[in-house]
Amino acid sequence: MLPLRFGITSKEEFLKAINAEASAYYTNPQINLSNTEASRLFWQDFEAGRTQYNRGCMYLFSLNSQIIKASKGARSLDNSVLELLRRKNEGEEYALEDWLALLVEELGEQAMEGYNAMARGETIVPSADMLGDEFKLVREDQHVYELGFDQKSVSARLVSGVIAGTRAAEADLRDGDVIIESPSLWEAADDYALNLTLLIERDGEKMAISFWPRGWNKVETWQWILSDNTVEITRLELR
């Protein structure tokens, strides 16, 4: 939001970024892992490792909207963030407990309820005005992310665990294929429209295999478009 607020990026660029975050969050098959579970599985499960990043984005945007509404536009998430920054710079405490206490000051006990629900892994459904008047929320269900084979194959450079019936299997990816080149899995999961192309070697022959790393079923997903009645972005003065 900050690059948009300060005129560094356009509204269209902001929409592309926030919609990619939302898409990655809602189509993650591990969306409902708790923060504790996601942390435990961080180095073992690719989707689990991504969960908290995208969840955090949706949570903070939602939190910002709640604070703006509760204060009738007088305050935002900026106030709590800047207070933590002040404490850090002056050598004071700024741990999670301090952050939550600041949020309770802004929103009352609903701040704790919201944090605990997020930490349990409950899906965050955005409010219609979460991004303000100039961005309109739309329901756009999308296909869940599904690699279709063991994610560890990419780092091991040897395909294993191809799942029958997935798009990877239909593209003729096979166990035992040697991976010569592959894009970042993070990039594939972030970009909903991106096909995953693997350059592999099989029986001495090199070939490219492309497929869409998505499952066949769709999940509830939310995106934003520019509202018809766009207004100038409020640029909060930072003190």
BAVO-523963 format. One record per residue (C-alpha): residue number from 1; residue in one letter; x, y, z. Coordinates in steps of 0.001 Angstrom, whole numbers, plus 500000, padded with zeros to 6 digits. Example, Ala and Ser with C-alpha at 12.3 -4.5 7.8 and 13.67 -1.06 7.14 Angstrom:
BEGIN
REC  nr rest     c1     c2     c3
REC   1    a 512300 495500 507800
REC   2    s 513670 498940 507140
END
This chain:
BEGIN
REC  nr rest     c1     c2     c3
REC   1    m 500000 500000 500000
REC   2    l 502824 502436 500776
REC   3    p 504219 502652 497205
REC   4    l 500674 503422 496023
REC   5    r 500080 505977 498743
REC   6    f 503263 507842 497892
REC   7    g 502681 507757 494132
REC   8    i 505495 505320 493343
REC   9    t 503189 502713 491790
REC  10    s 499893 503047 489947
REC  11    k 496510 501748 491038
REC  12    e 496765 499104 488328
REC  13    e 500136 497927 489647
REC  14    f 498748 497829 493167
REC  15    l 495760 495769 492020
REC  16    k 498036 493274 490287
REC  17    a 500072 492859 493470
REC  18    i 497173 492578 495927
REC  19    n 495218 490230 493644
REC  20    a 498272 487975 493348
REC  21    e 498540 487898 497159
REC  22    a 494835 487104 497513
REC  23    s 494952 484432 494824
REC  24    a 497975 482767 496415
REC  25    y 496255 482859 499816
REC  26    y 492845 481506 498852
REC  27    t 494118 478822 496441
REC  28    n 496709 477457 498875
REC  29    p 495582 473927 499845
REC  30    q 497068 474528 503307
REC  31    i 495114 477757 503896
REC  32    n 493610 476514 507159
REC  33    l 496786 475381 508876
REC  34    s 497273 477130 512199
REC  35    n 500301 479383 512536
REC  36    t 501841 476803 514860
REC  37    e 501363 473986 512354
REC  38    a 502579 476122 509459
REC  39    s 505740 477013 511368
REC  40    r 506392 473368 512241
REC  41    l 506044 472306 508597
REC  42    f 507821 475336 507140
REC  43    w 510889 473493 505804
REC  44    q 509016 470318 504888
REC  45    d 505924 471500 503019
REC  46    f 506055 474189 500336
REC  47    e 502399 475228 500699
REC  48    a 502669 475307 504488
REC  49    g 505734 477525 504239
REC  50    r 503846 480065 502139
REC  51    t 500702 480148 504253
REC  52    q 501699 482758 506809
REC  53    y 503033 485258 504256
REC  54    n 499794 485566 502281
REC  55    r 497628 485178 505379
REC  56    g 499534 488015 507038
REC  57    c 498869 490283 504085
REC  58    m 495109 489667 504167
REC  59    y 495044 489997 507949
REC  60    l 496854 493342 508018
REC  61    f 494726 494870 505262
REC  62    s 491615 493733 507130
REC  63    l 492980 495123 510387
REC  64    n 493765 498469 508769
REC  65    s 490193 498715 507475
REC  66    q 488760 497959 510919
REC  67    i 490878 500648 512593
REC  68    i 489950 503261 509981
REC  69    k 486259 502475 510473
REC  70    a 486433 502398 514273
REC  71    s 488187 505798 514370
REC  72    k 486016 507288 511604
REC  73    g 489105 507830 509490
REC  74    a 491226 509478 512171
REC  75    r 493593 506532 512634
REC  76    s 494929 503560 510704
REC  77    l 497333 500666 511093
REC  78    d 500110 503223 510583
REC  79    n 499676 504468 514141
REC  80    s 500351 501071 515712
REC  81    v 503251 500303 513370
REC  82    l 504896 503674 514008
REC  83    e 504483 503226 517750
REC  84    l 506326 499905 517579
REC  85    l 509028 501565 515494
REC  86    r 509365 504327 518093
REC  87    r 509738 501742 520864
REC  88    k 512360 499849 518891
REC  89    n 514361 502999 518219
REC  90    e 514198 504031 521882
REC  91    g 515113 500609 523260
REC  92    e 511656 499771 524634
REC  93    e 509728 496491 524423
REC  94    y 508044 495752 521092
REC  95    a 507144 492048 521183
REC  96    l 503951 490381 519953
REC  97    e 502221 491028 523267
REC  98    d 502934 494744 522935
REC  99    w 501574 494764 519400
REC 100    l 498357 493070 520492
REC 101    a 497961 495507 523356
REC 102    l 498143 498391 520879
REC 103    l 495479 496751 518738
REC 104    v 493194 496294 521765
REC 105    e 493530 500018 522420
REC 106    e 492310 500635 518869
REC 107    l 489574 497995 518574
REC 108    g 488849 496564 522006
REC 109    e 488726 492823 522616
REC 110    q 487638 492131 519033
REC 111    a 491290 492715 518122
REC 112    m 492269 489653 520175
REC 113    e 489399 487626 518739
REC 114    g 490505 488521 515219
REC 115    y 494135 487708 515895
REC 116    n 493331 484361 517499
REC 117    a 491016 483382 514631
REC 118    m 493753 484223 512128
REC 119    a 496365 482300 514134
REC 120    r 494052 479254 514260
REC 121    g 493931 479273 510479
REC 122    e 490373 480493 509953
REC 123    t 489905 481814 506432
REC 124    i 489916 485626 506264
REC 125    v 486980 486871 504195
REC 126    p 487532 490509 503173
REC 127    s 484876 493127 503820
REC 128    a 483474 494962 500813
REC 129    d 485333 498141 501743
REC 130    m 488562 496572 502962
REC 131    l 490664 498511 500444
REC 132    g 488586 501678 500530
REC 133    d 486106 503260 498137
REC 134    e 488210 503179 494996
REC 135    f 488625 499408 494866
REC 136    k 485642 497100 494438
REC 137    l 485644 493576 495881
REC 138    v 484492 490793 493540
REC 139    r 484018 487059 494057
REC 140    e 486180 485121 491599
REC 141    d 486545 481440 492386
REC 142    q 489839 479932 491230
REC 143    h 491459 476523 490864
REC 144    v 493394 475365 493891
REC 145    y 497194 475186 493586
REC 146    e 498367 471634 492915
REC 147    l 501881 470789 491751
REC 148    g 500945 467215 490938
REC 149    f 504202 465622 492081
REC 150    d 506518 465649 495105
REC 151    q 507693 469222 495597
REC 152    k 511078 467981 496842
REC 153    s 511697 466652 493330
REC 154    v 512582 470155 492162
REC 155    s 515493 470565 494567
REC 156    a 516473 466897 494135
REC 157    r 516359 467343 490337
REC 158    l 514561 464012 489990
REC 159    v 510802 463711 489529
REC 160    s 508993 461478 492010
REC 161    g 505510 461041 493384
REC 162    v 503596 462007 490232
REC 163    i 499905 461881 491160
REC 164    a 497608 460135 488695
REC 165    g 494854 462320 487295
REC 166    t 496646 465620 487901
REC 167    r 497578 468042 485151
REC 168    a 501235 467093 485668
REC 169    a 500408 463448 484966
REC 170    e 498263 464368 481971
REC 171    a 501207 466357 480567
REC 172    d 503172 463054 480692
REC 173    l 505520 463972 483516
REC 174    r 506863 460698 484915
REC 175    d 508670 459454 487982
REC 176    g 512365 459217 487198
REC 177    d 512466 462196 484837
REC 178    v 515638 464190 485466
REC 179    i 514933 467915 485914
REC 180    i 517462 470047 484039
REC 181    e 515721 473402 484439
REC 182    s 512660 474576 486328
REC 183    p 511186 477903 487423
REC 184    s 510741 478854 491059
REC 185    l 507774 477125 492672
REC 186    w 507062 480394 494478
REC 187    e 506649 482091 491111
REC 188    a 504302 479361 489910
REC 189    a 502163 479582 493032
REC 190    d 502078 483402 492985
REC 191    d 501091 483763 489328
REC 192    y 497675 482164 488842
REC 193    a 497898 482165 485044
REC 194    l 501457 480843 484803
REC 195    n 502167 477473 483215
REC 196    l 504973 475515 484835
REC 197    t 507558 474414 482253
REC 198    l 510147 471819 483205
REC 199    l 513071 470940 480977
REC 200    i 513653 467274 481661
REC 201    e 515769 464401 480419
REC 202    r 514260 460954 479894
REC 203    d 516146 458012 478460
REC 204    g 518853 460318 477157
REC 205    e 516373 462629 475407
REC 206    k 515738 466204 476498
REC 207    m 512206 467596 476348
REC 208    a 510081 470407 477775
REC 209    i 506930 469512 479684
REC 210    s 504440 472273 480454
REC 211    f 501317 472150 482563
REC 212    w 499170 474401 484726
REC 213    p 499971 473642 488396
REC 214    r 496342 473762 489451
REC 215    g 493814 471203 490575
REC 216    w 490502 470531 488864
REC 217    n 488350 471896 491668
REC 218    k 487762 475577 492408
REC 219    v 487799 477333 495765
REC 220    e 486202 480573 496967
REC 221    t 488533 483414 496051
REC 222    w 488280 487189 496234
REC 223    q 489797 489813 493926
REC 224    w 489560 493577 493448
REC 225    i 488858 495829 490485
REC 226    l 488861 499601 490153
REC 227    s 485604 501084 491380
REC 228    d 483573 503269 489005
REC 229    n 483577 506156 491448
REC 230    t 487301 506335 492130
REC 231    v 488511 509001 494520
REC 232    e 491914 510435 495269
REC 233    i 493891 508245 497658
REC 234    t 494165 509713 501129
REC 235    r 497844 510259 501846
REC 236    l 498251 510080 505606
REC 237    e 500873 512352 507067
REC 238    l 503543 510275 508811
REC 239    r 504900 511786 511983
END
